[in-house]
């Protein structure tokens, strides 16, 4: 994984560094509720521990569940998802519940287009996309709650600020508080990759954010990418990195189209 935004709300991300010992995770959680929402991981961990999932320790299994949250407290009316919502999400994921995009899940309270003033924001959401290279497939899931606009490949604004043309960018010296804007991404592939390879895919994923969000990675964003590899097939790392950039950009755009 890789964290580039200036104001992330995360949990268990330090262990994803290639130099750290742990090389497998049991789940990834993306949530709303800002830092309060990180408590959803407690429910996921408890659910997995009951199944004997996690790193074996003398005190029982400890599930590894990296988590990241978006700030949506104002748009969502102050909702704070917690352990119960985490359990419900884990059960739904295991049961193969129908997958939806748009204003659902962690994307329900997401907004974009705030860089010309927060009063001119428009809805963001949850998006996904995938592409293949031979037997290898790369998929991306994105919760888009960025300060910037969502833009097409040609620069056309797909979802952005409603401020009048010519309005200044960042009109106030401190228009946002750290942590109030974030894009969260999970990249998953069936390719056989090392932990260091996964980190390189995460780097390429951030390139996809730069292509699809304008501006991206501001001081007030908390952009986070998680990368997973199941190791089922061989894949060419550099071709997978190219795909990752393209798929992440497509996932961001699909959140609002």
Secondary structure as UniProt FT lines:
FT   STRAND          2..3
FT   STRAND          10..11
FT   HELIX           14..16
FT   TURN            18..19
FT   STRAND          27..31
FT   HELIX           34..39
FT   HELIX           40..49
FT   TURN            50..52
FT   TURN            58..59
FT   STRAND          65..69
FT   TURN            73..77
FT   HELIX           83..94
FT   TURN            95..96
FT   HELIX           105..107
FT   TURN            108..109
FT   STRAND          111..112
FT   TURN            115..116
FT   HELIX           118..120
FT   STRAND          122..123
FT   STRAND          125..133
FT   TURN            134..135
FT   STRAND          136..145
FT   STRAND          149..151
FT   TURN            153..154
FT   STRAND          157..159
FT   TURN            165..166
FT   TURN            173..174
FT   TURN            178..179
FT   STRAND          181..191
FT   HELIX           195..212
FT   STRAND          213..214
FT   TURN            219..220
FT   STRAND          224..233
FT   HELIX           237..254
//
